[in-house]
């Protein structure tokens, strides 16, 4: 099989990212989970320190979706580096929407995502979401920062 050039692979990763955003906005748990590799490792915003495997992360995503009436999601400044079968991307992501308790959410987070191609299909193998925080006590997250 011929190796695809990086720009083609980058376009495929960009499409996967677009598909992920569409699934998040529609709170389609199955569509989101279909984009992950079975052994996904996630460093997400809420605890625990990490989620290992699709089953653990599925439960986290399910609870997150259930906490929103509506979810807005935007990926900005997406930068992708892709080889023939491994890629990574980083971006600034905007999460907005209305929670089930009617609270409005409007925060920016940082994201780094790893991908691997298996049997010709790209899947997410690692995600790391974070927010900057105060480096002195009381160590609170800086959720008001905007790009």
C-alpha positions in Angstrom: 0.0 0.0 0.0 1.4 3.4 -0.9 2.1 5.9 1.8 -0.2 8.9 1.7 1.4 12.3 1.7 1.2 14.3 5.0 -1.2 16.9 3.6 -3.7 14.1 2.8 -3.3 12.6 6.3 -3.6 16.1 7.9 -6.9 16.6 6.0 -8.2 13.3 7.3 -7.3 14.3 10.9 -9.0 17.6 10.4 -12.1 15.8 9.2 -12.0 13.5 12.3 -11.8 16.6 14.5 -14.8 18.1 12.7 -16.7 14.9 13.2 -15.8 14.9 16.9 -17.1 18.4 17.3 -20.3 17.6 15.5 -20.9 14.6 17.7 -20.2 16.6 20.9 -22.5 19.4 19.9 -25.3 16.9 19.2 -24.4 14.9 22.4 -24.1 11.7 20.3 -22.2 9.4 22.6 -21.9 6.6 20.2 -20.6 8.8 17.4 -18.0 10.3 19.7 -16.9 6.9 21.1 -16.5 5.5 17.5 -13.7 8.0 17.0 -11.6 6.5 19.8 -9.2 3.6 19.8 -10.0 0.8 22.3 -7.0 1.6 24.5 -7.6 5.4 24.6 -5.8 7.2 27.4 -7.3 10.6 28.4 -6.2 13.3 30.8 -9.5 15.2 31.1 -10.5 18.3 33.0 -12.4 16.5 35.8 -10.8 13.8 38.0 -9.5 11.2 38.1 -6.0 11.9 36.9 -6.6 9.7 33.8 -9.2 7.6 32.0 -7.9 4.3 30.6 -9.9 2.6 27.8 -13.1 3.4 26.0 -15.4 2.0 28.7 -14.0 4.4 31.4 -14.1 7.3 29.1 -17.5 6.5 27.8 -18.9 6.9 31.3 -17.2 10.2 31.7 -18.5 11.5 28.4 -22.1 10.2 29.1 -22.1 12.1 32.5 -20.7 15.2 30.8 -23.4 15.2 28.0 -26.1 14.6 30.6 -25.0 17.7 32.5 -25.8 20.0 29.5 -29.1 21.0 28.0 -27.1 22.4 25.0 -23.4 22.2 24.2 -21.5 24.6 22.0 -18.0 23.5 21.0 -15.4 25.2 18.8 -11.8 24.2 18.0 -9.5 27.1 17.2 -5.9 27.3 16.1 -5.9 23.6 15.2 -2.3 22.5 14.3 -1.8 19.0 13.0 1.4 17.0 12.4 0.7 13.8 10.6 2.8 10.9 9.3 1.6 7.9 7.5 0.2 6.2 10.6 0.8 8.5 13.7 -0.3 12.1 14.2 -0.9 14.6 16.9 -2.7 17.9 17.0 -3.0 20.8 19.5 -5.6 23.5 19.7 -7.5 26.0 21.9 -11.1 24.7 22.4 -14.1 26.8 23.4 -16.8 25.0 25.5 -20.1 26.9 25.8 -23.7 26.0 26.5 -26.4 25.7 29.1 -26.2 23.2 31.9 -29.2 21.2 33.1 -29.2 23.5 36.2 -29.5 26.5 33.8 -26.0 27.6 34.5 -24.2 29.0 31.5 -20.7 27.6 30.6 -18.2 29.7 28.6 -14.6 28.5 29.0 -11.5 28.0 26.9 -9.3 24.9 27.4 -6.1 23.7 25.8 -6.1 20.4 24.0 -3.5 18.0 22.7 -4.7 14.9 20.8 -2.8 11.8 19.6 -3.9 9.6 16.7 -3.0 6.3 15.2 -4.1 4.8 11.9 -5.1 1.1 12.1 -6.5 -0.8 9.2 -6.6 2.4 7.2 -8.8 4.3 9.7 -7.6 7.1 12.0 -8.6 6.8 15.7 -7.9 9.0 18.7 -5.4 7.2 21.0 -4.7 10.0 23.5 -6.3 13.3 24.6 -5.1 15.8 27.1 -7.3 18.8 28.1 -6.1 21.4 30.5 -6.6 24.9 31.8 -3.9 27.3 33.2 -4.1 27.8 37.0 -2.7 30.1 39.6 0.7 28.9 40.8 0.3 30.1 44.3 -2.3 29.0 46.9 -5.3 28.6 46.6 -4.3 27.2 43.1 -7.5 28.0 41.3 -8.1 27.4 37.6 -8.0 30.5 35.3 -11.2 29.9 33.5 -11.7 33.5 32.3 -8.8 33.5 29.8 -9.6 33.9 26.1 -7.4 33.7 23.0 
